[in-house]
Amino acid sequence: MPGYTDRIGIATVNRGRVVEHSDLLANQTVLTIELSDGHSFDIVCSPVDFLWLAYGYLVTEGYILWGEKPVLIEQSASRMYIELERTRRAEPIPVESDYTTTSAVVCRQVAQFVTGGKVFMETGATHSAAISSSDSILCTAEDVSRSSALQKVFGHAYLKDLELQHMILILSCRVPVAFISKVARAGIPLIAAVSAPTLQAVEKAEQLGICLCGFVRGNRMNVYSSKWRLGL
């Protein structure tokens, strides 16, 4: 099974001049997750960290609650079969956390995060996600799919048994409304994104008690919802 990247020969044309050389490209694949209730999902992703992706998917889609341990029955290069105890998906509920911090802390942790992203720096083809305390980055993930990057970082945190009620989710990508329900199911109270949210994401974040920050770059950010978590 290939890893994140492979090198191939390409031609670059610059002002009519052709240069033959090699380039590093990101790999992608499809992981099939089969659940014991009969559901099956095909997920586009980078061909690494499948266990993180599987657990992150199950948590953020409400098939398991944080702390539950489904039994992994079978795993292959591109397929997982998982035995579940519950058959009904949990609905997202408002995040139960009294977590507050400062804009300076958020900016500092995002700055620490964006110095990573090794595969992105090599290929320009991945999205990144991280889970951070107020002091340090605890989990990171990269993927060609922004949804898979989000799910992988939650799966990473899940397998490390982290409690997320006082954590920050950092994203290199824009924040669509679908992400907000996923984040709420994991119970994380603050999202800091380098890019923009959609209006619907902001509205959903306010409903679910999530502080949503966008365009977090340098010492600047936009705070869109639950501003009280930053003392605003």
Secondary structure, DSSP 4 states (H G I P E B T S, - for coil): ---SEEEEEEEEEETTEEEEEEEEEE--EEEEEEETTS-EEEEEE-SS-HHHHHHHHHHHTTSS-TT---EEEEE-SSEEEEE-S--SPPPP----------HHHHHHHHHHHHT--HHHHHHS--EEEEEE-SS-EEEEEEESSHHHHHHHHHHHHHHTT---TT-EEEESS-B-HHHHHHHHHHT--EEEESSPBPHHHHHHHHHTT-EEEEEEETTEEEE-S-GGGGT-
